[in-house]
């Protein structure tokens, strides 16, 4: 169903793409990272707000009674093709009260709170803000393909409607239609059903969400009638440890759609929605930068010779570069402001001898966090480069290039060269196939090898070598 603004296009299941999608939707201080294992050692340190599971979709049978429709859980049905990525991330984010959604999504959640899942899905489909954010991350070829699919569907519907009108006119003019005529009239419907079944057999990937909300863990699949309860949390108002509840359900999903634990088909990916990785790293670096500044101010007041008492390598070489970030896109200090104020008050009452070791610790920690910040900046640059490559439209260049070749008379020559090369390759392959294979007895092969060895004194057959 697409009422306004055009369809949703296919986008990649990539953490950089989903991070960009969240940012374009207006969500702040959020990143999407890929999870390579669901064991506690791989997920607990991330503290995810929710998960997005992308898998090779097949028909799944559930009883309607398994789905709940609690009013407090925000859930939207997917009514538009290829919009599963946006539905998955919205179904997760709009159930996370601690995430900063931004003005647009916050207003959207408030306006759709009392709607049914179908009406929420219709609101998502008709939201210009959401649609533009989604399609801005798609390839131009996929955008044209989605528009072509809408046009094809519309034309097919018009043709079907015209056929039905013609059949109804024939029924009016025919006195008593025979059984053969009735069979011929129902044949197009059978063909439509067959084509639909063929479309379902195509390779289709689908994204769903997992999120803790209101004392339970939910599986949110836009193609299902409602949220599916995965399990209950130990504490209704605490989501800590919710991955322990979701882990068995995710394992079952992976085993089902991946072909089992020993199967080679692992056509799925798992993404985690976590606090912004750049913001977190930059905040930690800023914390240690202010730590060093506060300690140096205190040492300057209490011990004028403190620089001679600390590690000289840290003082002269490391500290000069550890507290500068010339390529950082901005300064942020959001998460630990109150803790920083308490720490500054503690430094004012600390002894100079204690502060010397704390100064060295601050420098070493600043080096570590600076590396993390630089890695995040590099990763953001790589993601932006991939985005440019992905969304750039190469078709006009290719068309103009072919036109220039044709205009200058090079196209036919290139086609002839390619044609002759293919013919030569085919003839070589055919000659190899026709060449008879000569098989000699083992004793004759040994005799020939011995003659070759006698003719060439520099080469001798190793004693262990055997001819098969």
NUFIFI-259640 format. One line per field, with one value per residue (C-alpha): residue number from 1; residue in one letter; y, z, x. Coordinates in nm, 3 decimals, padded with zeros to 5 digits, always signed. Example, Ala and Ser with C-alpha at 12.3 -4.5 7.8 and 13.67 -1.06 7.14 Angstrom:
num <- 1; 2
residuo <- A; S
yy <- -00.450; -00.106
zz <- +00.780; +00.714
xx <- +01.230; +01.367
END
This chain:
num <- 1; 2; 3; 4; 5; 6; 7; 8; 9; 10; 11; 12; 13; 14; 15; 16; 17; 18; 19; 20; 21; 22; 23; 24; 25; 26; 27; 28; 29; 30; 31; 32; 33; 34; 35; 36; 37; 38; 39; 40; 41; 42; 43; 44; 45; 46; 47; 48; 49; 50; 51; 52; 53; 54; 55; 56; 57; 58; 59; 60; 61; 62; 63; 64; 65; 66; 67; 68; 69; 70; 71; 72; 73; 74; 75; 76; 77; 78; 79; 80; 81; 82; 83; 84; 85; 86; 87; 88; 89; 90; 91; 92; 93; 94; 95; 96; 97; 98; 99; 100; 101; 102; 103; 104; 105; 106; 107; 108; 109; 110; 111; 112; 113; 114; 115; 116; 117; 118; 119; 120; 121; 122; 123; 124; 125; 126; 127; 128; 129; 130; 131; 132; 133; 134; 135; 136; 137; 138; 139; 140; 141; 142; 143; 144; 145; 146; 147; 148; 149; 150; 151; 152; 153; 154; 155; 156; 157; 158; 159; 160; 161; 162; 163; 164; 165; 166; 167; 168; 169; 170; 171; 172; 173; 174; 175; 176; 177; 178; 179; 180; 181; 182; 183; 184; 185; 186; 187; 188; 189; 190; 191; 192; 193; 194; 195; 196; 197; 198; 199; 200; 201; 202; 203; 204; 205; 206; 207; 208; 209; 210; 211; 212; 213; 214; 215; 216; 217; 218; 219; 220; 221; 222; 223; 224; 225; 226; 227; 228; 229; 230; 231; 232; 233; 234; 235; 236; 237; 238; 239; 240; 241; 242; 243; 244; 245; 246; 247; 248; 249; 250; 251; 252; 253; 254; 255; 256; 257; 258; 259; 260; 261; 262; 263; 264; 265; 266; 267; 268; 269; 270; 271; 272; 273; 274; 275; 276; 277; 278; 279; 280; 281; 282; 283; 284; 285; 286; 287; 288; 289; 290; 291; 292; 293; 294; 295; 296; 297; 298; 299; 300; 301; 302; 303; 304; 305; 306; 307; 308; 309; 310; 311; 312; 313; 314; 315; 316; 317; 318; 319; 320; 321; 322; 323; 324; 325; 326; 327; 328; 329; 330; 331; 332; 333; 334; 335; 336; 337; 338; 339; 340; 341; 342; 343; 344; 345; 346; 347; 348; 349; 350; 351; 352; 353; 354; 355; 356; 357; 358; 359; 360; 361; 362; 363; 364; 365; 366; 367; 368; 369; 370; 371; 372; 373; 374; 375; 376; 377; 378; 379; 380; 381; 382; 383; 384; 385; 386; 387; 388; 389; 390; 391; 392; 393; 394; 395; 396; 397; 398; 399; 400; 401; 402; 403; 404; 405; 406; 407; 408; 409; 410; 411; 412; 413; 414; 415; 416; 417; 418; 419; 420; 421; 422; 423; 424; 425; 426; 427; 428; 429; 430; 431; 432; 433; 434; 435; 436; 437; 438; 439; 440; 441; 442; 443; 444; 445; 446; 447; 448; 449; 450; 451; 452; 453; 454; 455; 456; 457; 458; 459; 460; 461; 462; 463; 464; 465; 466; 467; 468
residuo <- X; X; X; X; X; X; X; X; X; X; X; X; X; X; X; X; X; X; X; X; X; X; X; X; X; X; X; X; X; X; X; X; X; X; X; X; X; X; X; X; X; X; X; X; X; X; X; X; X; X; X; X; X; X; X; X; X; X; X; X; X; X; X; X; X; X; X; X; X; X; X; X; X; X; X; X; X; X; X; X; X; X; X; X; X; X; X; X; X; X; X; X; X; X; X; X; X; X; X; X; X; X; X; X; X; X; X; X; X; X; X; X; X; X; X; X; X; X; X; X; X; X; X; X; X; X; X; X; X; X; X; X; X; X; X; X; X; X; X; X; X; X; X; X; X; X; X; X; X; X; X; X; X; X; X; X; X; X; X; X; X; X; X; X; X; X; X; X; X; X; X; X; X; X; X; X; X; X; X; X; X; X; X; X; X; X; X; X; X; X; X; X; X; X; X; X; X; X; X; X; X; X; X; X; X; X; X; X; X; X; X; X; X; X; X; X; X; X; X; X; X; X; X; X; X; X; X; X; X; X; X; X; X; X; X; X; X; X; X; X; X; X; X; X; X; X; X; X; X; X; X; X; X; X; X; X; X; X; X; X; X; X; X; X; X; X; X; X; X; X; X; X; X; X; X; X; X; X; X; X; X; X; X; X; X; X; X; X; X; X; X; X; X; X; X; X; X; X; X; X; X; X; X; X; X; X; X; X; X; X; X; X; X; X; X; X; X; X; X; X; X; X; X; X; X; X; X; X; X; X; X; X; X; X; X; X; X; X; X; X; X; X; X; X; X; X; X; X; X; X; X; X; X; X; X; X; X; X; X; X; X; X; X; X; X; X; X; X; X; X; X; X; X; X; X; X; X; X; X; X; X; X; X; X; X; X; X; X; X; X; X; X; X; X; X; X; X; X; X; X; X; X; X; X; X; X; X; X; X; X; X; X; X; X; X; X; X; X; X; X; X; X; X; X; X; X; X; X; X; X; X; X; X; X; X; X; X; X; X; X; X; X; X; X; X; X; X; X; X; X; X; X; X; X; X; X; X; X; X; X; X; X; X; X; X; X; X; X
yy <- +00.000; +00.331; +00.633; +00.936; +01.018; +00.698; +00.360; +00.252; +00.115; -00.167; -00.068; -00.277; -00.449; -00.274; -00.112; +00.208; +00.229; +00.175; +00.429; +00.683; +00.597; +00.662; +00.994; +01.101; +01.016; +01.261; +01.018; +01.151; +00.976; +00.637; +00.392; +00.057; -00.205; -00.557; -00.847; -01.155; -01.374; -01.370; -01.507; -01.280; -01.198; -01.048; -00.856; -00.764; -00.492; -00.325; -00.277; -00.266; -00.086; -00.338; -00.575; -00.594; -00.941; -00.970; -01.315; -01.501; -01.482; -01.779; -01.827; -01.872; -02.013; -01.879; -01.906; -01.571; -01.630; -01.613; -01.240; -00.976; -00.622; -00.433; -00.067; +00.046; -00.132; +00.070; -00.165; -00.095; -00.341; -00.326; -00.218; -00.115; -00.343; -00.313; -00.101; -00.373; -00.202; +00.120; -00.067; -00.276; +00.022; +00.224; -00.063; -00.084; +00.286; +00.395; +00.148; +00.281; +00.562; +00.640; +00.711; +01.070; +01.039; +01.400; +01.631; +01.460; +01.103; +01.214; +01.397; +01.101; +00.860; +01.090; +01.129; +00.754; +00.625; +00.541; +00.396; +00.029; -00.151; -00.123; +00.251; +00.298; +00.115; +00.341; +00.644; +00.517; +00.457; +00.805; +00.993; +01.206; +01.247; +00.871; +00.786; +01.043; +00.929; +00.567; +00.632; +00.864; +00.554; +00.345; +00.297; +00.485; +00.160; +00.029; +00.350; +00.311; -00.055; +00.027; +00.286; +00.037; -00.224; +00.021; +00.101; -00.268; -00.346; -00.058; -00.161; -00.524; -00.417; -00.204; -00.492; -00.730; -00.482; -00.437; -00.815; -00.846; -00.576; -00.753; -01.082; -00.919; -00.774; -01.116; -01.268; -01.016; -01.091; -01.469; -01.650; -01.964; -01.987; -02.336; -02.509; -02.463; -02.089; -02.074; -02.265; -02.022; -01.729; -01.866; -01.947; -01.595; -01.608; -01.932; -01.771; -01.481; -01.720; -01.905; -01.583; -01.482; -01.814; -01.764; -01.423; -01.575; -01.824; -01.545; -01.467; -01.217; -01.082; -00.942; -00.748; -00.776; -00.622; -00.737; -00.492; -00.498; -00.296; -00.293; -00.590; -00.823; -00.887; -00.858; -00.981; -00.714; -00.836; -00.595; -00.881; -01.037; -00.913; -00.798; -00.818; -01.167; -01.210; -01.371; -01.379; -01.182; -00.976; -01.043; -00.686; -00.505; -00.164; -00.283; -00.398; -00.513; -00.867; -00.867; -01.037; -01.350; -01.363; -01.286; -01.515; -01.847; -01.700; -01.562; -01.899; -02.069; -01.810; -01.862; -02.239; -02.217; -01.969; -02.060; -02.430; -02.545; -02.508; -02.732; -02.593; -02.372; -02.137; -01.841; -01.579; -01.357; -01.069; -00.929; -00.558; -00.393; -00.042; +00.107; +00.447; +00.659; +00.511; +00.840; +01.042; +00.788; +00.782; +01.160; +01.212; +00.979; +01.159; +01.494; +01.357; +01.274; +01.604; +01.792; +01.554; +01.648; +02.019; +02.010; +01.813; +02.046; +02.351; +02.195; +02.094; +02.440; +02.584; +02.329; +02.213; +02.430; +02.151; +01.877; +01.841; +01.702; +01.428; +01.267; +01.041; +01.263; +01.069; +01.126; +01.491; +01.582; +01.351; +01.183; +01.461; +01.699; +01.485; +01.299; +01.600; +01.735; +01.622; +01.853; +01.636; +01.592; +01.719; +01.870; +01.875; +01.694; +01.632; +01.496; +01.181; +01.234; +01.603; +01.550; +01.293; +01.538; +01.808; +01.567; +01.461; +01.825; +01.883; +01.570; +01.689; +02.015; +01.819; +01.563; +01.567; +01.654; +01.313; +01.138; +01.372; +01.290; +00.930; +01.044; +01.284; +00.999; +00.785; +01.068; +01.096; +00.721; +00.705; +01.005; +00.822; +00.518; +00.715; +00.934; +00.620; +00.522; +00.866; +00.860; +00.512; +00.637; +00.935; +00.704; +00.469; +00.759; +00.871; +00.521; +00.498; +00.831; +00.716; +00.398; +00.606; +00.824; +00.519; +00.349; +00.636; +00.787; +00.734; +00.582; +00.520; +00.864; +00.831; +00.481; +00.591; +00.898; +00.693; +00.440; +00.724; +00.880; +00.546; +00.507; +00.864; +00.831; +00.491; +00.286; +00.090; -00.145; -00.216; -00.301; -00.526; -00.704; -00.755; -00.895; -01.121; -01.256; -01.311; -01.514; -01.718; -01.791; -01.895; -02.123; -02.285; -02.341; -02.498; -02.719; -02.832; -02.923; -03.119; -03.311; -03.387; -03.760; -03.855; -04.103; -04.342; -04.546; -04.854; -04.804; -05.000; -04.795; -04.470; -04.582; -04.673; -04.331; -04.155; -04.357; -04.264; -03.896; -03.927; -04.081; -03.802; -03.528; -03.572; -03.261; -03.401; -03.724; -03.859; -03.870; -04.228; -04.171; -04.033; -04.252; -04.215; -04.286
zz <- +00.000; -00.109; -00.103; -00.122; -00.199; -00.379; -00.247; -00.003; -00.164; -00.059; +00.174; +00.295; +00.633; +00.734; +01.072; +00.902; +00.702; +01.009; +01.209; +00.931; +00.917; +01.289; +01.259; +00.960; +01.152; +01.417; +01.685; +01.882; +02.061; +01.908; +01.704; +01.544; +01.568; +01.434; +01.680; +01.576; +01.867; +02.112; +02.407; +02.713; +02.639; +02.304; +02.407; +02.776; +02.747; +02.469; +02.689; +02.384; +02.385; +02.132; +01.852; +01.480; +01.327; +00.948; +00.797; +00.480; +00.507; +00.463; +00.552; +00.925; +01.085; +01.420; +01.596; +01.636; +02.011; +02.048; +01.967; +02.215; +02.148; +02.466; +02.443; +02.598; +02.341; +02.023; +01.725; +01.356; +01.082; +00.764; +00.482; +00.225; +00.043; +00.127; +00.437; +00.689; +00.794; +00.890; +01.059; +01.261; +01.388; +01.460; +01.647; +01.868; +01.916; +01.996; +02.286; +02.440; +02.686; +02.752; +02.386; +02.262; +01.963; +01.854; +01.790; +01.477; +01.609; +01.955; +01.800; +01.569; +01.864; +02.055; +01.758; +01.682; +02.038; +02.042; +01.688; +01.598; +01.448; +01.100; +01.134; +01.276; +00.974; +00.748; +00.932; +00.879; +00.510; +00.458; +00.663; +00.429; +00.694; +00.745; +00.375; +00.272; +00.545; +00.430; +00.057; +00.102; +00.187; -00.113; -00.443; -00.739; -00.925; -00.631; -00.626; -00.994; -00.937; -00.660; -00.880; -01.164; -00.933; -00.836; -01.203; -01.296; -01.014; -01.114; -01.481; -01.389; -01.172; -01.454; -01.702; -01.461; -01.405; -01.783; -01.833; -01.561; -01.727; -02.063; -01.903; -01.733; -02.071; -02.234; -01.958; -02.024; -02.398; -02.358; -02.285; -02.124; -02.103; -02.147; -01.905; -02.142; -02.155; -01.779; -01.760; -01.999; -01.790; -01.472; -01.634; -01.599; -01.224; -01.202; -01.385; -01.141; -00.848; -01.005; -01.062; -00.702; -00.582; -00.802; -00.646; -00.300; -00.393; -00.471; -00.227; +00.022; +00.336; +00.628; +00.944; +01.284; +01.624; +01.982; +02.267; +02.645; +02.741; +03.024; +03.213; +02.913; +02.608; +02.276; +01.924; +01.687; +01.332; +01.111; +00.905; +01.212; +01.356; +01.682; +01.924; +02.024; +02.389; +02.429; +02.810; +03.130; +03.296; +03.653; +03.751; +03.568; +03.590; +03.516; +03.174; +03.299; +03.183; +02.921; +02.675; +02.892; +02.813; +02.443; +02.381; +02.361; +02.117; +01.895; +01.898; +01.784; +01.509; +01.388; +01.390; +01.200; +00.931; +00.918; +00.865; +01.207; +01.408; +01.177; +00.849; +00.620; +00.540; +00.774; +00.572; +00.864; +01.060; +01.408; +01.483; +01.825; +01.903; +02.154; +02.291; +02.041; +02.015; +01.907; +02.173; +02.439; +02.338; +02.306; +02.645; +02.809; +02.644; +02.757; +03.111; +03.125; +02.962; +03.238; +03.495; +03.383; +03.380; +03.733; +03.869; +03.711; +03.850; +04.198; +04.168; +04.048; +04.367; +04.606; +04.450; +04.203; +04.125; +04.048; +03.682; +03.785; +03.992; +03.722; +03.432; +03.194; +02.885; +02.969; +03.042; +02.739; +02.464; +02.542; +02.711; +02.426; +02.180; +02.408; +02.468; +02.114; +01.863; +01.562; +01.338; +01.584; +01.440; +01.770; +02.146; +02.359; +02.730; +02.809; +03.019; +03.325; +03.408; +03.769; +03.828; +03.692; +03.938; +04.230; +04.110; +04.084; +04.445; +04.550; +04.372; +04.569; +04.894; +04.777; +04.872; +04.606; +04.634; +04.551; +04.261; +04.089; +04.025; +03.928; +03.672; +03.507; +03.507; +03.338; +03.062; +02.992; +02.988; +02.753; +02.509; +02.513; +02.468; +02.198; +01.992; +02.036; +01.921; +01.617; +01.525; +01.543; +01.324; +01.073; +01.078; +01.019; +00.724; +00.576; +00.622; +00.445; +00.156; +00.126; +00.133; -00.155; -00.359; -00.284; -00.359; -00.657; -00.986; -01.232; -01.507; -01.679; -01.701; -01.849; -02.103; -02.209; -02.230; -02.463; -02.671; -02.708; -02.816; -03.073; -03.199; -03.245; -03.412; -03.136; -03.018; -03.315; -03.304; -02.933; -02.994; -03.276; -03.053; -02.776; -03.023; -03.172; -02.825; -02.723; -03.042; -02.984; -02.627; -02.742; -03.009; -02.759; -02.514; -02.787; -02.902; -02.548; -02.510; -02.836; -02.763; -02.679; -02.344; -02.366; -02.079; -02.057; -01.845; -01.526; -01.648; -01.970; -01.773; -01.549; -01.854; -02.016; -01.695; -01.668; -02.027; -01.950; -01.639; -01.840; -02.099; -01.839; -01.569; -01.379; -01.297; -01.118; -01.025; -00.645; -00.519; -00.342; -00.649; -00.797; -01.124; -01.114
xx <- +00.000; +00.152; -00.075; +00.152; +00.512; +00.605; +00.718; +00.987; +01.302; +01.535; +01.822; +02.112; +02.122; +02.443; +02.522; +02.641; +02.318; +02.100; +02.300; +02.252; +01.882; +01.842; +02.024; +01.816; +01.500; +01.618; +01.739; +02.034; +02.320; +02.248; +02.456; +02.385; +02.660; +02.681; +02.674; +02.870; +02.760; +02.472; +02.666; +02.700; +03.066; +02.963; +02.648; +02.650; +02.916; +02.714; +02.406; +02.176; +01.843; +01.711; +01.806; +01.729; +01.739; +01.759; +01.700; +01.603; +01.226; +00.996; +00.632; +00.590; +00.276; +00.155; -00.175; -00.356; -00.383; -00.004; -00.004; -00.099; -00.203; -00.114; -00.196; +00.132; +00.352; +00.400; +00.369; +00.299; +00.210; +00.417; +00.188; +00.451; +00.692; +01.064; +00.995; +01.087; +01.412; +01.236; +00.951; +01.197; +01.394; +01.078; +00.913; +01.222; +01.298; +00.944; +00.942; +01.266; +01.187; +01.556; +01.641; +01.637; +01.402; +01.415; +01.121; +00.984; +00.967; +00.854; +00.560; +00.491; +00.477; +00.243; +00.007; -00.009; -00.015; -00.388; -00.398; -00.430; -00.126; -00.275; -00.335; +00.015; +00.154; -00.051; +00.089; +00.446; +00.378; +00.235; +00.497; +00.707; +00.976; +01.016; +00.992; +01.253; +01.492; +01.454; +01.491; +01.790; +01.997; +01.891; +02.068; +01.929; +01.871; +01.665; +01.462; +01.383; +01.302; +01.055; +00.885; +00.873; +00.718; +00.443; +00.379; +00.370; +00.130; -00.097; -00.101; -00.170; -00.460; -00.600; -00.569; -00.738; -01.018; -01.062; -01.079; -01.340; -01.547; -01.523; -01.623; -01.921; -02.031; -02.001; -02.212; -02.485; -02.489; -02.461; -02.786; -02.645; -02.266; -02.123; -01.889; -01.595; -01.651; -01.667; -01.342; -01.177; -01.296; -01.143; -00.809; -00.659; -00.726; -00.529; -00.239; -00.242; -00.227; +00.065; +00.255; +00.196; +00.334; +00.636; +00.699; +00.686; +00.957; +01.203; +01.482; +01.341; +01.506; +01.310; +01.397; +01.229; +01.299; +01.350; +01.302; +01.239; +00.933; +00.679; +00.821; +00.852; +01.069; +00.887; +00.945; +00.811; +00.751; +00.562; +00.419; +00.257; -00.075; +00.080; +00.373; +00.490; +00.588; +00.930; +00.947; +00.912; +01.182; +01.289; +01.198; +00.921; +01.088; +01.444; +01.565; +01.905; +01.972; +01.698; +01.933; +01.917; +01.545; +01.580; +01.879; +01.685; +01.432; +01.707; +01.884; +01.563; +01.522; +01.878; +01.839; +01.512; +01.609; +01.977; +01.915; +02.036; +02.354; +02.559; +02.424; +02.624; +02.334; +02.380; +02.195; +02.108; +02.259; +02.203; +02.233; +02.226; +02.099; +02.343; +02.438; +02.631; +02.981; +03.142; +02.962; +03.059; +03.427; +03.445; +03.280; +03.531; +03.824; +03.681; +03.652; +04.023; +04.116; +03.938; +04.087; +04.437; +04.354; +04.210; +04.506; +04.763; +04.584; +04.592; +04.959; +05.061; +04.912; +05.065; +05.393; +05.579; +05.829; +05.576; +05.679; +06.017; +05.851; +05.634; +05.727; +05.924; +05.823; +05.457; +05.524; +05.735; +05.610; +05.279; +05.082; +05.156; +04.953; +04.712; +04.486; +04.448; +04.186; +04.217; +03.996; +03.709; +03.377; +03.268; +03.314; +03.058; +03.032; +02.691; +02.695; +02.917; +02.883; +02.772; +03.044; +03.301; +03.193; +03.226; +03.568; +03.686; +03.583; +03.775; +04.091; +04.086; +04.118; +04.376; +04.745; +05.007; +05.177; +04.853; +04.783; +05.113; +05.007; +04.658; +04.807; +04.998; +04.682; +04.488; +04.748; +04.748; +04.369; +04.356; +04.582; +04.353; +04.032; +04.187; +04.251; +03.886; +03.769; +03.996; +03.869; +03.511; +03.596; +03.762; +03.464; +03.225; +03.436; +03.432; +03.055; +03.011; +03.230; +03.025; +02.708; +02.831; +02.928; +02.598; +02.363; +02.548; +02.368; +02.616; +02.363; +02.387; +02.766; +02.744; +02.483; +02.684; +03.003; +02.839; +02.695; +03.040; +03.189; +02.914; +02.952; +03.330; +03.305; +03.470; +03.168; +03.142; +03.516; +03.496; +03.198; +03.382; +03.687; +03.471; +03.290; +03.615; +03.760; +03.455; +03.476; +03.845; +03.777; +03.496; +03.718; +04.000; +03.757; +03.612; +03.959; +04.056; +03.736; +03.798; +04.165; +04.197; +04.337; +04.624; +04.670; +04.989; +05.051; +05.246; +05.551; +05.573; +05.549; +05.835; +06.046; +05.986; +06.079; +06.398; +06.496; +06.438; +06.651; +06.937; +06.923; +06.935; +07.196; +07.085; +06.742; +06.658; +06.316; +06.278; +06.263; +05.930; +05.749; +05.476; +05.285; +04.918
END
